């Protein structure tokens, strides 16, 4: 009999695509989601698969979580408050939802009379902070601290070596890299990961944490100014505004398609013998943010809306970080396969029928009022 799978946050961007995948192959799927109004202003989204069982409730409510776990074999814990910038001034909300909610889920799992077969938790590359670099002077591998506004004023946009203040070259970041994040969202995802792996070891259920890099694709909220940067750029372009890029636009990120992420999750669910593990899920390719904005404008057909490079610095932002995805390939057999241009066209096609609302200016005003943009 196919395994029964619970997806917390299953009405969301990633969770809903995972639900589609699992239902299509015959798994009974239950979704638990609180339908946060910032993400789901109209309640259950129209794209949520009709074949799933739905429970509206919060992962911080233990009675609801216990009911959602009834008869479940595998849990995929996607429920989370998302967004680095907003986490800096909604500290309690992010810690309560991401850390507290995970604690409730873990307690409820531990109290079951029968063990689940596996818990899969999407965590975040933001936990690394700055990526891994090579010191140009001698080839040594180093990890610079997250830049402050004062660092940028003194040395420019690129991180420099802490000892010599010399130039650095970016390397892919592997799972062994020390977790050095200092923003609230990143810390909450790090604590989520550590709680899950620790309690899984204590109570005897395997935990797979997938450190997701910058996930993009259809269904990413175009009305939420704290969602992924690609969705923020697209919402502006669709309303005839230039995408605004912080710094000089040459900072890089690793963009991974939601379809690749779902494949990685399915591999983690299905693996017959995988014990607890943490693995990066990314494309392994760094992309400059200004190029991402330009590619998207071209795909929309608005090359007249070139990105506006602001020269402003946002507190807590890293300069470069991209994935070494070797562990995921070795342990899960995962390789990213999505084509960048085709994926952009898919997002744009979806956006034609999606709610759109550019709230970027409002979000930046909130950051400015708190001294978080300079």
Secondary structure, DSSP 4 states (H G I P E B T S, - for coil): -PPPEEEETTTSHHHHHHHHHHHHTT--EEEEE---TTT-TTSS-TTS-TTSEEEE--TT-HHHHHHHHTT-SEEEE------HHHHTT-HHHHIIIIIIHHHHHHHHHHTSSS--SEEEEEEEGGGG-S-EEEETTT--EE-PPPPPHHHHHHH-SS---TTT---EEEEPBPTTS-----SHHHHHHHHHHHHHHHHHHHHT-EEEEEEE-EEE-TTS-BS-TTS-HHHHHHHHHHTT-PPEESTTS--EEEEEEHHHHHHHHHHHHH-SS--SEEEEES-S-EEEHHHHHHHHHHHHT-TTS--EE----BTT--SEE-B--HHHHHHH-------HHHHHHHHHHHHTTS-B---HHHHHHHHHHTT-B-
